[in-house]
């Protein structure tokens, strides 16, 4: 959920002014996690979310799908050293629109 920079600043100012983190969470109706996160950040602007690093290389999966069109999920899983169960390969294929 996106919170305004003004709200974020008011929460930070409240805690730095002597209020507790849990009280700030209740008073401003934000999660305690947000309070902790905003306090440790220097810049309160929303951060753009990027795809996190995955154990399974999605580009390698995309290449494998293009080269071996008829391969089954189990064969794809075995190609990636059996370290990835079929459901993970299926999820990655779905997320990358393969």
C-alpha positions as CSV (number, residue, x, y, z in Angstrom):
1,X,0.0,0.0,0.0
2,X,1.2,3.5,-0.8
3,X,1.3,6.0,2.0
4,X,1.9,9.7,1.4
5,X,5.3,11.2,2.2
6,X,3.6,13.6,4.6
7,X,2.1,10.7,6.7
8,X,5.5,9.0,6.7
9,X,7.2,12.1,7.9
10,X,4.6,12.6,10.7
11,X,5.1,9.0,11.9
12,X,8.9,9.5,11.9
13,X,8.6,12.8,13.7
14,X,6.3,11.4,16.3
15,X,8.7,8.6,17.2
16,X,11.8,10.8,17.1
17,X,9.9,13.2,19.3
18,X,9.6,10.6,22.1
19,X,6.6,8.6,21.1
20,X,6.7,4.8,21.0
21,X,6.8,2.9,17.7
22,X,3.7,0.8,18.7
23,X,1.8,4.0,19.6
24,X,2.7,5.6,16.3
25,X,1.5,2.4,14.5
26,X,-1.9,2.6,16.3
27,X,-2.3,6.4,16.1
28,X,-1.5,6.7,12.4
29,X,-3.1,3.3,11.4
30,X,0.0,1.9,9.7
31,X,1.7,-1.4,10.4
32,X,4.5,-1.6,12.9
33,X,6.7,-2.9,10.1
34,X,6.2,0.4,8.2
35,X,7.2,2.4,11.3
36,X,10.4,0.4,11.6
37,X,11.1,0.7,7.9
38,X,10.6,4.4,7.7
39,X,12.8,5.1,10.7
40,X,15.8,3.3,9.2
41,X,15.4,4.9,5.8
42,X,16.9,8.2,4.9
43,X,14.6,8.9,2.0
44,X,10.9,8.5,2.8
45,X,9.8,8.5,-0.9
46,X,8.3,5.2,-2.1
47,X,10.8,2.8,-3.5
48,X,10.3,1.1,-6.9
49,X,10.0,-2.6,-6.4
50,X,12.4,-4.6,-8.6
51,X,12.3,-8.3,-9.2
52,X,14.4,-10.0,-6.6
53,X,17.3,-12.3,-7.4
54,X,16.0,-15.9,-7.7
55,X,17.8,-19.1,-7.4
56,X,16.4,-20.3,-10.7
57,X,17.7,-18.2,-13.5
58,X,14.6,-17.1,-15.4
59,X,16.5,-16.1,-18.5
60,X,18.0,-19.6,-18.7
61,X,14.6,-21.1,-18.3
62,X,13.3,-18.9,-21.1
63,X,16.1,-20.0,-23.4
64,X,15.5,-23.6,-22.4
65,X,11.8,-23.3,-23.3
66,X,12.7,-21.7,-26.7
67,X,15.2,-24.5,-27.6
68,X,13.2,-27.4,-26.2
69,X,9.6,-26.6,-26.9
70,X,8.3,-30.1,-26.2
71,X,10.1,-30.7,-22.9
72,X,7.9,-31.5,-19.9
73,X,8.2,-29.8,-16.5
74,X,9.9,-32.8,-15.0
75,X,12.5,-32.7,-17.8
76,X,13.0,-29.0,-17.3
77,X,13.4,-29.5,-13.6
78,X,16.0,-32.2,-14.3
79,X,17.8,-29.9,-16.7
80,X,18.3,-27.4,-13.9
81,X,20.1,-30.0,-11.8
82,X,17.0,-31.4,-10.0
83,X,17.5,-28.6,-7.5
84,X,14.2,-27.1,-8.4
85,X,10.9,-29.0,-8.1
86,X,8.5,-29.0,-10.9
87,X,6.2,-26.6,-9.3
88,X,9.0,-24.0,-9.1
89,X,9.7,-24.4,-12.8
90,X,6.0,-24.1,-13.5
91,X,5.7,-20.9,-11.4
92,X,8.7,-19.3,-13.1
93,X,7.3,-20.2,-16.5
94,X,4.0,-18.7,-15.5
95,X,5.6,-15.5,-14.1
96,X,7.7,-14.9,-17.3
97,X,4.7,-15.6,-19.6
98,X,6.2,-18.6,-21.3
